[in-house]
Amino acid sequence: LLVSKDLGKHLLEVEDLLQKHGLLEADISAQSERVQALNAAALKFSELEGYQPCDPQIICNRVNHVHTCLEELRELAGRRRKELEDSRQLWAFFQEMEEAEAWIREKEKILATKTCGRDLSSVLTLTTKHKSMLGELGNRRALLHQTMKKGEQILAKKRFSPGGIQEKMREVRLRWKKLEEVTGLHQHRLQEALNFFQFSAETDDLVAWLQDTYRIVSSDDFGHDDYSTQALLRKHRAVVEEVEKHRAAVVALRKQLALLAPEHRQGVDVQIRVVEVEQLYGEVAEVAVLRQQWLQDALAVYRMFSEVHACEVWVDEKEQWLERMEVPEELDEVEVVQHRFESLDQEMNSVMGRILDVNQVVQQLVDGGHPSSEEVRSCQDHLNSRWNRVVELVEHKKDQLNSVLKIQNYLLEC
């Protein structure tokens, strides 16, 4: 049993042989105690004095022979255990290599059937799964490294033919290298798909924002008075700032497109999409400028109307006063009225400046093709005519006063 060359043909068979060998070692150990007891008893006969049933030398030789046989048996048992343990190490190595190959084959099949997703959500899900697989790959790499070290140790002992071991190690290394290459390629493809779908999602978000902004900047609400128009103009300026901030994102689309994989950036749809975004942004920016001008024109109109109203209130007041005023005949009263006309001249100079400003604003609005040009021009004409009426009344009253003064001075001289 101990000189058997049967070391097993697979791990389970070696384990069975080791178990049987353990029983045999236990039996040898039990027999050793018996042999020692028998040898001790035999040696007593070699020490007898007087009558000796057997030659003491024969007894000693017999005892030494049995002891030597037992030691040889123990050596054989030890050698057999070492051979079986080496065999177990060898077959454990082959089994671990088979498990590694099976794991590699499984991952190769998974990678062969994996797609890169159809949208951003599916790509993110696949990316998460791939990261999990990379973790498994790292763990399996560490285990494979340990198994390869076991193979190197087996080769170093030179107990078995190195051909099968080296061939298996070389084969598994090649398959592992190929798996890592395929894994890296799939990761690269996932990243390319992720970049493309993120680019598409960001482009869609940008288009949605531009469409919403276009509806805002193309509104025909310009307010109904000075206050409401100013509020709209403040909001519009904030929108214009946002439009300007988004300019960089629109300009960057071309650079982002150039960084995509050829299969993605060369697609007709994605190139058309980029052109559409650029055109839409241009339209939004253009309409935003127009709306700002229209709001400023509307604000100028409302302020002009407010200024016209203020001037007309003053004109009404002065016109009524001039029409009701009677030129006095007494010198003292004439001088009082003169003083009032001197104050009126100062007021008229101030109002005249305001009316000139109104005329300038009106001219700018008319030259700019404002849609309310006719209404603005009509308002201007009405104000100017009333102003001229007041100027005529003032001149007329001044002439009357001058006539009275001449008469009074003539009478004084007489």
C-alpha positions in Angstrom: 0.0 0.0 0.0 2.8 2.4 0.9 4.8 1.8 -2.3 1.8 2.3 -4.6 2.3 4.8 -7.4 -1.4 5.6 -7.5 -1.5 9.3 -6.7 -5.0 10.0 -8.0 -6.2 11.4 -11.3 -8.2 14.3 -9.9 -8.6 16.2 -6.7 -11.5 14.1 -5.2 -9.5 10.9 -5.8 -6.4 12.3 -4.2 -8.6 13.4 -1.2 -9.9 9.8 -0.9 -6.4 8.4 -1.1 -5.2 10.8 1.6 -8.1 9.8 3.8 -7.2 6.1 3.4 -3.6 6.9 4.0 -4.5 8.6 7.2 -6.2 5.4 8.4 -3.1 3.5 7.4 -0.9 5.9 9.4 -3.1 5.4 12.4 -2.8 1.7 12.1 1.0 2.0 11.8 1.0 4.2 14.9 -1.1 1.6 16.8 1.2 -1.2 15.7 4.3 0.8 16.7 3.1 0.7 20.3 2.6 -3.1 20.1 6.0 -3.6 18.5 7.7 -1.5 21.2 6.0 -3.6 23.9 7.0 -6.9 22.2 10.6 -5.7 21.7 10.8 -4.8 25.4 9.5 -8.1 26.4 11.9 -10.0 24.0 14.9 -8.1 25.3 14.2 -9.4 28.8 15.1 -12.9 27.6 18.5 -11.7 26.4 19.2 -10.5 29.9 18.5 -13.7 31.8 21.2 -15.3 33.9 21.7 -19.0 34.0 19.3 -20.8 31.7 18.8 -19.0 28.4 16.1 -20.4 26.1 17.7 -18.6 23.1 20.9 -17.0 22.2 20.7 -13.3 23.3 22.4 -12.1 20.1 19.6 -13.7 18.1 17.0 -12.0 20.2 18.8 -8.6 19.8 19.1 -9.1 16.1 15.5 -10.0 15.8 14.4 -6.9 17.9 16.7 -4.6 15.7 15.3 -6.1 12.6 11.7 -5.5 13.6 12.6 -2.0 14.7 14.3 -1.3 11.4 11.3 -2.6 9.5 9.0 -0.4 11.5 11.2 2.6 10.8 11.2 1.8 7.1 7.4 1.6 7.2 7.2 5.0 8.9 9.6 6.5 6.3 7.5 5.0 3.5 4.3 6.4 5.1 5.9 9.8 5.4 7.1 9.7 1.8 3.7 8.5 0.6 1.9 11.3 2.5 4.3 13.9 0.9 3.6 12.5 -2.5 -0.1 12.5 -2.0 0.0 16.1 -0.6 2.0 17.2 -3.6 -0.5 15.4 -5.8 -3.4 17.2 -4.0 -1.6 20.5 -4.5 -1.2 19.8 -8.2 -4.8 18.8 -8.8 -6.0 21.7 -6.6 -4.0 23.9 -8.9 -5.6 22.4 -12.0 -9.1 22.7 -10.5 -8.5 26.4 -9.6 -7.3 27.0 -13.1 -10.4 25.3 -14.5 -12.6 27.4 -12.3 -10.7 30.5 -13.5 -11.2 29.4 -17.2 -14.9 28.8 -16.6 -15.2 32.3 -15.0 -13.4 33.8 -17.9 -15.7 32.0 -20.4 -18.8 33.2 -18.6 -17.6 36.9 -18.7 -16.6 36.6 -22.3 -20.2 35.5 -23.2 -21.6 38.3 -21.1 -19.4 40.9 -22.8 -20.1 39.4 -26.2 -23.9 40.0 -25.8 -23.7 43.3 -24.1 -25.0 46.4 -25.9 -24.1 50.0 -25.1 -27.6 51.1 -24.3 -30.3 53.1 -26.3 -30.5 56.2 -24.1 -28.8 57.9 -21.2 -30.7 56.0 -18.5 -29.8 52.6 -20.0 -26.2 53.6 -20.5 -25.9 54.7 -16.9 -27.4 51.4 -15.7 -24.9 49.4 -17.9 -22.1 51.6 -16.6 -23.0 50.7 -13.0 -23.1 47.0 -13.9 -19.8 47.3 -15.7 -18.2 48.9 -12.6 -19.5 46.0 -10.5 -17.9 43.6 -13.0 -14.6 45.5 -12.8 -14.7 44.9 -9.1 -15.2 41.2 -9.7 -12.4 41.3 -12.2 -10.1 42.7 -9.6 -11.0 40.1 -7.0 -10.6 37.3 -9.6 -7.2 38.8 -10.7 -5.9 38.5 -7.1 -7.1 34.9 -6.8 -5.6 34.0 -10.2 -2.3 35.6 -9.1 -2.3 33.3 -6.0 -3.0 30.3 -8.2 -0.2 31.1 -10.5 2.2 31.4 -7.6 1.1 27.9 -6.5 1.9 26.7 -10.0 5.3 28.2 -9.8 5.9 26.5 -6.5 4.9 23.1 -7.9 7.3 23.7 -10.8 10.1 24.6 -8.4 9.7 21.2 -6.6 10.2 19.4 -9.9 8.1 16.4 -8.7 5.8 16.5 -11.8 6.3 16.9 -15.5 6.3 20.7 -16.1 4.7 20.5 -19.6 1.0 20.3 -18.5 1.4 22.9 -15.8 3.2 25.5 -18.0 0.8 24.9 -20.8 -2.2 25.5 -18.6 -0.7 28.6 -17.1 0.2 30.0 -20.5 -3.3 29.3 -21.8 -5.1 30.9 -18.8 -2.8 33.9 -19.0 -3.6 34.4 -22.7 -7.3 34.1 -22.0 -7.1 36.5 -19.1 -5.3 39.0 -21.2 -7.9 38.8 -23.9 -10.7 39.2 -21.3 -9.1 42.4 -19.9 -8.7 43.7 -23.5 -12.4 43.0 -24.2 -13.4 44.5 -20.9 -11.4 47.6 -21.5 -12.8 47.9 -25.0 -16.4 47.6 -23.7 -15.7 50.2 -21.0 -14.4 52.5 -23.7 -17.5 51.9 -25.8 -19.7 52.5 -22.8 -17.9 55.8 -22.2 -18.3 56.8 -25.8 -22.0 56.0 -25.6 -22.3 57.9 -22.3 -20.6 61.0 -23.8 -23.0 60.9 -26.8 -26.2 60.5 -24.8 -25.0 63.2 -22.3 -24.3 65.4 -25.3 -27.8 64.7 -26.7 -29.5 65.3 -23.3 -27.6 68.6 -22.8 -28.5 69.6 -26.4 -32.2 68.8 -25.8 -32.2 70.8 -22.5 -30.6 73.7 -24.4 -33.2 73.5 -27.2 -36.0 73.4 -24.6 -34.6 76.4 -22.8 -34.1 78.3 -26.1 -37.7 77.6 -27.2 -39.1 78.8 -23.8 -36.9 81.9 -24.0 -38.0 82.5 -27.6 -41.6 82.6 -26.5 -40.7 85.1 -23.8 -38.7 87.4 -25.9 -41.2 87.3 -28.8 -44.1 88.5 -26.5 -46.1 91.4 -27.7 -46.7 92.7 -24.2 -44.9 96.0 -23.9 -46.8 97.3 -20.8 -49.6 99.8 -20.6 -47.9 102.6 -18.7 -44.5 103.8 -17.6 -44.4 101.6 -14.4 -45.4 98.3 -16.1 -43.1 98.9 -19.0 -40.1 99.5 -16.7 -40.9 96.3 -14.9 -41.0 94.4 -18.2 -37.7 96.0 -19.3 -36.0 94.9 -16.0 -37.2 91.3 -16.5 -36.1 91.4 -20.1 -32.6 92.6 -19.2 -32.3 89.6 -16.9 -33.4 87.3 -19.8 -30.8 89.0 -22.1 -28.1 88.2 -19.5 -29.2 84.6 -19.4 -29.1 84.5 -23.2 -25.6 85.8 -23.2 -24.5 83.3 -20.5 -25.8 80.5 -22.8 -23.7 81.7 -25.7 -20.7 79.8 -24.4 -22.7 76.5 -24.2 -23.9 77.0 -27.8 -20.4 77.7 -29.0 -19.0 74.7 -27.1 -21.4 72.3 -29.0 -19.0 72.1 -31.9 -16.0 71.2 -29.7 -18.1 68.6 -27.8 -19.2 67.1 -31.1 -15.6 66.8 -32.2 -14.8 64.9 -29.1 -17.4 62.2 -29.7 -16.6 58.9 -31.3 -16.7 58.9 -35.1 -19.8 56.7 -35.3 -21.6 59.3 -33.2 -20.2 62.6 -34.5 -20.6 61.7 -38.1 -24.3 61.0 -37.9 -26.4 63.3 -40.0 -29.0 63.8 -37.3 -26.6 65.0 -34.6 -25.0 67.5 -37.0 -28.4 68.8 -38.1 -29.3 69.1 -34.4 -26.2 71.3 -33.7 -27.0 73.6 -36.7 -30.6 73.9 -35.4 -29.4 74.9 -32.0 -27.1 77.5 -33.4 -29.8 78.9 -35.6 -32.3 79.0 -32.8 -29.9 80.7 -30.5 -29.3 83.3 -33.2 -33.0 83.9 -33.6 -33.4 84.2 -29.8 -30.6 86.7 -29.5 -31.9 88.8 -32.4 -35.5 88.9 -31.2 -34.2 89.7 -27.7 -32.4 92.7 -29.0 -35.5 93.8 -30.9 -37.8 93.3 -27.9 -35.4 95.4 -25.8 -35.6 98.2 -28.4 -39.4 97.9 -28.5 -39.6 98.1 -24.8 -37.3 101.1 -24.7 -39.4 102.7 -27.4 -42.6 101.9 -25.5 -41.1 103.4 -22.3 -40.1 106.5 -24.3 -43.6 106.8 -25.6 -45.2 106.5 -22.2 -42.7 109.0 -20.7 -43.4 111.3 -23.7 -47.1 111.1 -23.0 -46.6 111.8 -19.3 -44.4 114.8 -20.2 -47.0 116.0 -22.7 -49.7 115.7 -20.1 -47.7 117.7 -17.6 -47.0 120.4 -20.2 -50.6 120.5 -21.3 -51.7 120.9 -17.7 -49.4 123.9 -17.4 -50.6 125.2 -20.8 -54.3 124.8 -19.7 -53.6 126.7 -16.5 -51.8 129.6 -18.2 -54.2 129.7 -21.1 -57.1 130.1 -18.8 -55.3 132.8 -16.8 -54.3 134.7 -19.8 -57.8 134.6 -21.3 -59.4 135.8 -18.1 -56.8 138.4 -17.4 -57.9 142.0 -18.0 -55.1 144.5 -18.6 -55.3 147.2 -15.9 -55.3 150.9 -16.6 -53.6 152.1 -13.4 -49.8 152.3 -13.5 -49.3 150.5 -10.2 -51.4 147.6 -11.3 -49.6 147.4 -14.6 -46.3 147.1 -12.9 -47.6 144.2 -10.8 -48.8 142.4 -13.9 -45.4 143.0 -15.5 -43.7 141.3 -12.6 -46.1 138.4 -13.1 -45.2 138.2 -16.7 -41.5 138.2 -15.8 -42.1 135.1 -13.7 -44.1 133.6 -16.5 -41.2 134.1 -18.9 -39.0 132.0 -16.6 -41.6 129.3 -16.5 -42.1 129.4 -20.2 -38.4 128.9 -20.8 -38.4 125.8 -18.6 -41.5 124.4 -20.2 -40.1 125.3 -23.6 -37.1 123.1 -22.8 -39.4 120.2 -21.9 -41.4 120.6 -25.1 -38.2 120.6 -27.2 -37.2 117.3 -25.5 -40.6 115.9 -26.3 -40.2 116.9 -30.0 -36.7 115.3 -30.1 -38.1 112.0 -28.6 -41.0 112.1 -31.1 -38.6 112.6 -34.0 -36.5 109.6 -32.8 -39.6 107.4 -32.6 -40.8 108.4 -36.0 -37.4 107.9 -37.6 -37.1 104.5 -36.0 -40.4 103.4 -37.5 -42.3 103.1 -34.2 -45.7 101.5 -34.7 -47.4 104.3 -32.8 -45.7 107.0 -34.9 -49.0 108.6 -36.1 -50.4 108.8 -32.6 -47.1 110.2 -31.3 -47.0 112.8 -34.1 -50.6 113.8 -33.5 -49.9 114.3 -29.8 -46.8 116.4 -30.7 -48.8 118.6 -33.1 -51.5 119.1 -30.5 -49.0 120.1 -27.8 -47.1 122.4 -30.2 -50.3 124.1 -31.4 -51.4 124.7 -27.8 -48.0 126.0 -26.9 -48.1 128.4 -29.8 -51.5 129.5 -28.7 -50.1 130.4 -25.2 -47.2 132.2 -26.8 -49.6 134.2 -28.9 -51.7 135.1 -25.9 -48.6 136.1 -23.9 -47.4 138.3 -26.8 -50.9 139.8 -27.1 -51.1 140.6 -23.4 -47.6 142.0 -23.4 -48.6 144.3 -26.3 -51.6 145.5 -24.4 -49.5 146.2 -21.3 -46.9 148.1 -23.4 -49.7 150.2 -24.9 -51.0 151.0 -21.5 -47.5 151.8 -20.2 -46.9 154.2 -23.1 -50.2 156.0 -22.4 -49.4 156.2 -18.7 -45.9 157.6 -19.4 -47.3 160.1 -21.9 -49.8 161.3 -19.4 -47.1 161.6 -16.7 -44.9 163.7 -19.0 -47.9 165.9 -19.8 
